Amino acid sequence: MNISGILVVTAAEHTANVSKQLQDLAGIDVHYVDNAMGRIVITQEAASISAEIDGLKRIRALPHIVLAEMSCHYFEEDRELLDAIPAELDDEVLESDSVPGCLNE
């Protein structure tokens, strides 16, 4: 089992909707929502490292997601080993025009 803590950022006006979308995803628990800042703290439970990465990509693909980053990770008895950050996560470029102004202050 893999458990990851993920910070999700959205524009403040989309926080409630994004929080609901996240809560409806299998394996996701929403723990904290800051409506004013558009920040949501979640945990994701996945069966393997690959499933964990796929889940993070699934979250990033949701509408109105500005940023979704894994901040901590716990695993037990996962036999899958990765030598490096998968290319699809390492090569990402954050488009600055999609970042809410309050995050640039």
ABEGO torsion letter per residue (X at the ends): XBBBBBBBBBBAAAAAAAAAAAAABBGBBBABBBAAAGBBBBBBBBABAAAAAAAAAAAAABBGBABBBBABBBBBGBABBBABBBAAAAABBBBAAABBAAAAX
